[in-house]
Structure formats: structure tokens, C-alpha cells
Amino acid sequence: MALLLSLLTALVVFTYIPVQSLGCDLSLNHILASRKTFVALDQMRRLSPFFCLKDRKDFRIPQEMVDGSQLQKIQTISVLHEMLQQSFNLFHTEGASAAWNTTLLDQLYSGLSQQLDDLETCLVQAMGEEEAALAIQGPVLAVKRYFWGIRLYLKEKEYSDCAWEVVRVEIKRSFSLSTKLQERLIRQDGDLGSS
């Protein structure tokens, strides 16, 4: 009886362990967190984008975030991770807290945190070799430059409501475009060393 109880307990415990903790599996949880993030960004809209047309700017989204077909798996994971981390940092500032509803910001943080956790699991698995670390520098730097431009824009516009609305739309656009990268990762097998 004690053996049966131990086996049942082990089965219950393993049933509740998230799939990604057992390996790099971005399928269901990552997609749900990504959708949650996208919905939160959509709900954060306070102004009509038409009201802010004079404040529009082309931030020149890096090609690495749009089309990852030339990227190795480690580079794709790194680009997605950097994009999520930079988005999290951008909306986790005092200026963002003043501009947005805190409940919606919390939903955004939650979705971004979940996605970051998923990708960190994959990143740790993939970052075994030094040359892999060197291979990610270029694409990750492009993403960092992109977000630096966004921060510079906000500062130049003195963190106005329209500036934040333009940035919200831009981040939403970048999330939409990066879904190709996420789908590419999900389609690939779990062997992170094979790319």
C-alpha cells in the first residue's frame, strides 16, 4: 500500500511540472503567454493612433526580428529573448507606470515574464559553447540598438502620451512580426545543438 501511495504521489507531482522545465518546449505555454502579452498591449491603448499621426516614427525594426531564416537556433532564441527583455525593461520604468493603467501593466509584465522564463530555459541549454555566444552578438546588438532608438524617441518627446502610444503600437508591431521567429523555433526539434 505504501508503494502504491508513493507511486501515485510521484505521478501527481510529475503531472504538475511544467513541460518546459523538462526541456526546451515552447509550444503551448509560450504561445499562450505571447497571446496574453499581445492582448495586454492591445488593451493598453488610451489614445487613437490617428490623434498621434504627427508623432509617428519609423524605428527601423531589425531584420533579425522580422525574418529569422538566416539565423541559427541559438541566434533566434537570443533575439527573441533580447526583444522580450528590452520590452519588459521599457514598460517597467517610472514613465511607463505614469502613462499606463497599472492593472494592464501587470498583465503585460506577467506575459513577458512567462515568455522570458521559457526562453531562458532554452538559452541555458543552447549556450554551451563559446562560439555560440559569439554568434549571437550581431543580431542581439541590432535589437539593442532598436530599443535604444525607442528610448531616445521617448526622451525627445518628453514621454508624452502620444509618444507612449506610438511606442505601444511599435512594440505591438514587433511582437506581431516576431511570431514568425517563435513559430520557427516551435517547428524545430528540441535538439538545440543541431542548427
SULVEN-V356305 format. One record per residue. N is the residue number from 1. RES is the residue in one small letter. D_FIRST is the distance of its C-alpha to the first C-alpha in whole Angstrom. Layout:
n=N res=RES d_first=D_FIRST
n=N res=RES d_first=D_FIRST
This chain:
n=1 res=m d_first=0
n=2 res=a d_first=4
n=3 res=l d_first=5
n=4 res=l d_first=5
n=5 res=l d_first=6
n=6 res=s d_first=9
n=7 res=l d_first=10
n=8 res=l d_first=11
n=9 res=t d_first=12
n=10 res=a d_first=14
n=11 res=l d_first=15
n=12 res=v d_first=17
n=13 res=v d_first=18
n=14 res=f d_first=20
n=15 res=t d_first=21
n=16 res=y d_first=23
n=17 res=i d_first=25
n=18 res=p d_first=28
n=19 res=v d_first=29
n=20 res=q d_first=32
n=21 res=s d_first=30
n=22 res=l d_first=29
n=23 res=g d_first=33
n=24 res=c d_first=36
n=25 res=d d_first=36
n=26 res=l d_first=38
n=27 res=s d_first=38
n=28 res=l d_first=36
n=29 res=n d_first=36
n=30 res=h d_first=39
n=31 res=i d_first=41
n=32 res=l d_first=40
n=33 res=a d_first=41
n=34 res=s d_first=44
n=35 res=r d_first=45
n=36 res=k d_first=44
n=37 res=t d_first=46
n=38 res=f d_first=49
n=39 res=v d_first=49
n=40 res=a d_first=49
n=41 res=l d_first=52
n=42 res=d d_first=54
n=43 res=q d_first=53
n=44 res=m d_first=55
n=45 res=r d_first=58
n=46 res=r d_first=61
n=47 res=l d_first=64
n=48 res=s d_first=65
n=49 res=p d_first=65
n=50 res=f d_first=69
n=51 res=f d_first=70
n=52 res=c d_first=69
n=53 res=l d_first=71
n=54 res=k d_first=73
n=55 res=d d_first=71
n=56 res=r d_first=69
n=57 res=k d_first=69
n=58 res=d d_first=67
n=59 res=f d_first=65
n=60 res=r d_first=65
n=61 res=i d_first=61
n=62 res=p d_first=60
n=63 res=q d_first=60
n=64 res=e d_first=57
n=65 res=m d_first=55
n=66 res=v d_first=57
n=67 res=d d_first=57
n=68 res=g d_first=54
n=69 res=s d_first=55
n=70 res=q d_first=57
n=71 res=l d_first=54
n=72 res=q d_first=51
n=73 res=k d_first=48
n=74 res=i d_first=48
n=75 res=q d_first=51
n=76 res=t d_first=50
n=77 res=i d_first=46
n=78 res=s d_first=49
n=79 res=v d_first=51
n=80 res=l d_first=49
n=81 res=h d_first=47
n=82 res=e d_first=51
n=83 res=m d_first=52
n=84 res=l d_first=49
n=85 res=q d_first=49
n=86 res=q d_first=53
n=87 res=s d_first=52
n=88 res=f d_first=50
n=89 res=n d_first=52
n=90 res=l d_first=55
n=91 res=f d_first=54
n=92 res=h d_first=52
n=93 res=t d_first=56
n=94 res=e d_first=58
n=95 res=g d_first=60
n=96 res=a d_first=57
n=97 res=s d_first=56
n=98 res=a d_first=59
n=99 res=a d_first=60
n=100 res=w d_first=56
n=101 res=n d_first=54
n=102 res=t d_first=51
n=103 res=t d_first=49
n=104 res=l d_first=50
n=105 res=l d_first=50
n=106 res=d d_first=46
n=107 res=q d_first=45
n=108 res=l d_first=47
n=109 res=y d_first=46
n=110 res=s d_first=42
n=111 res=g d_first=43
n=112 res=l d_first=45
n=113 res=s d_first=42
n=114 res=q d_first=39
n=115 res=q d_first=41
n=116 res=l d_first=42
n=117 res=d d_first=39
n=118 res=d d_first=38
n=119 res=l d_first=41
n=120 res=e d_first=41
n=121 res=t d_first=38
n=122 res=c d_first=40
n=123 res=l d_first=43
n=124 res=v d_first=41
n=125 res=q d_first=39
n=126 res=a d_first=43
n=127 res=m d_first=45
n=128 res=g d_first=44
n=129 res=e d_first=48
n=130 res=e d_first=51
n=131 res=e d_first=53
n=132 res=a d_first=51
n=133 res=a d_first=51
n=134 res=l d_first=55
n=135 res=a d_first=55
n=136 res=i d_first=54
n=137 res=q d_first=56
n=138 res=g d_first=59
n=139 res=p d_first=57
n=140 res=v d_first=55
n=141 res=l d_first=59
n=142 res=a d_first=60
n=143 res=v d_first=57
n=144 res=k d_first=58
n=145 res=r d_first=62
n=146 res=y d_first=61
n=147 res=f d_first=59
n=148 res=w d_first=62
n=149 res=g d_first=64
n=150 res=i d_first=62
n=151 res=r d_first=62
n=152 res=l d_first=66
n=153 res=y d_first=67
n=154 res=l d_first=65
n=155 res=k d_first=67
n=156 res=e d_first=70
n=157 res=k d_first=70
n=158 res=e d_first=69
n=159 res=y d_first=65
n=160 res=s d_first=67
n=161 res=d d_first=65
n=162 res=c d_first=67
n=163 res=a d_first=66
n=164 res=w d_first=62
n=165 res=e d_first=62
n=166 res=v d_first=63
n=167 res=v d_first=61
n=168 res=r d_first=58
n=169 res=v d_first=59
n=170 res=e d_first=60
n=171 res=i d_first=56
n=172 res=k d_first=55
n=173 res=r d_first=57
n=174 res=s d_first=56
n=175 res=f d_first=52
n=176 res=s d_first=53
n=177 res=l d_first=55
n=178 res=s d_first=52
n=179 res=t d_first=50
n=180 res=k d_first=51
n=181 res=l d_first=50
n=182 res=q d_first=46
n=183 res=e d_first=46
n=184 res=r d_first=48
n=185 res=l d_first=45
n=186 res=i d_first=42
n=187 res=r d_first=44
n=188 res=q d_first=44
n=189 res=d d_first=41
n=190 res=g d_first=38
n=191 res=d d_first=40
n=192 res=l d_first=42
n=193 res=g d_first=44
n=194 res=s d_first=46
n=195 res=s d_first=49
